[in-house]
Each structure stands twice: as C-alpha cells, then as structure tokens.
C-alpha cells in the first residue's frame, strides 16, 4: 500500500465536500480522478499530500514516500513546471516535446 484513505470526510467553510471515502493505491497501480468542477478532486489530492487534514477518518502513506503534485494554474509556463517537478522529486519526467 502506497496511500490509503479510510472513511475520510472533509468540510470546507461549513459545507461537506465528501464523506465516507475509502480506497487504497498500491504499488504499480495508476489512478485518475474524474469529476465535475467543485466535486472535491483537488481537495482529495490536498488530503493525500497532507496539505489538508480530514475532519474524520484517516489518510495513511507508506513511510518514506514522496508525493508530487503540479497545481493547475495558468501563471507558469508548462516547461517551468516540469523542470521544477524534476528538481523537487527527481526521476524521469518527459520533456514537453515528448508528451503529446
């Protein structure tokens, strides 16, 4: 297990964003988040990265794991974001000319 959530709930400004979220991501698995705007995708990622804490339930990560996340913002050039990601987390990341 790399990441797991067990019965996680999160509210923002008194509004329940989600509750009862339980899942695990294991080594070798690939995961995608799909949902409409405002459905809690970014909030879920922020729970996983530790930026937010759940109101209830637990978020667990394998010891020593590094989690990288590129924010969806229009203020930075894509190449800048990729280079920053590589700098922070290492590993191989495809350059833009090889991505599409």
Secondary structure by P-SEA (a helix, b strand, c coil): ccccccbbbbbcccccccccccccccccbbbbbbbcccccaaaaaaaaaccccccccccccccbbbbbbbcccccccaaaaaaaaaaacccccccccccc
